[in-house]
Amino acid sequence: MSTTPRRTHHKGPVTLRGQMVPSTTTDERLLAADGAASWVHADPWRVMRIQSEFVEGFGALAELGPAVSVFGSARIKPEDPEYLQAEQVAAELVNSGFAVITGGGPGLMEAANKGAHEAGGVSGGLGMVLPFEHGMNSYVELGVNFRYFFVRKTMFVKYSVGFIVLPGGFGTFDELFEAITLVQTRKVRQFPIVLVGTAYWGGLLDWLRSTVRERGLVGENDVDLLHVVDDPAEAVRIVSEATAELARQEAETTADAAAEGAE
């Protein structure tokens, strides 16, 4: 076995030896005028792009104030009854002192943004760059577009004090179950999740109770994290009361910590 030391190259925390050592330097590759553009698709560059999305999202939403995310299908038409429900939910939220955040698209997202806008509140949209691009609806006053779903979902959770979910498809289900999983596993503080439409959501709740819970696949009280109503005002009341209770608990915790520190 040869004892000749192999050539070693360090690239930050990464150590490269043998055939893995690059034949050119980082500066050389950066300054090459005729170099290939494939590097913009490499993972390190993609990490920077992801980081920039977090920075842009945090910067845009940091001063939003207390907000509630409203989810629902992009396929619902203005003549459908759920469209008016979404408008009413958003208007009730604004009248209760909340900003409204949606996915920024058409359908129920547009309806909620419209309701918030016409009620004189803050109408936010967190859009998604998709092959079938819809673009931000015209009622969004503060909009941020994302390339990555997980960055966008982080913004929904971070800047919302509750979720109100109207009828929707796979995208709506994804956002709903992401939120309830985070609450169930206590990765985030508990916040209210309200489903609007007993006729639409009733089958899901029945299945969760009769099949999933009965087999012990979720905790006894996990399904109770979901509230189901038909009245937009009731949905907003649940969010408002839960938010007030959480604020009270946080104030008590802060006061107790201050009292212990003074002893």
Buried (B, 14 or more C-beta within 10 A) or exposed (E): EEEEEEEEEEEEEEEEEEEEEEEEEEEEEEEEEEEEEEEEEEEEEEEEEBEEBBEBBEEBBEEBEBBBBBBBBBEBEEEBEBBBBBBBBBBBBBEBEBBBBBBBBBBBBBBBBBBBBBBEBBBBBBBBEEEEEBEBBEBBBBBBBBBBBEBBBBBBBEBBBBBBBBBBEEBBEBBBEBBBEBBBEEEEEBBBBBBBBEEBBEEBBEEBEEEEBEEEEBEEEBBEBBBBBEEBBBBBBBBBEBBEEBEEEEEEEEEEEEEEEEE
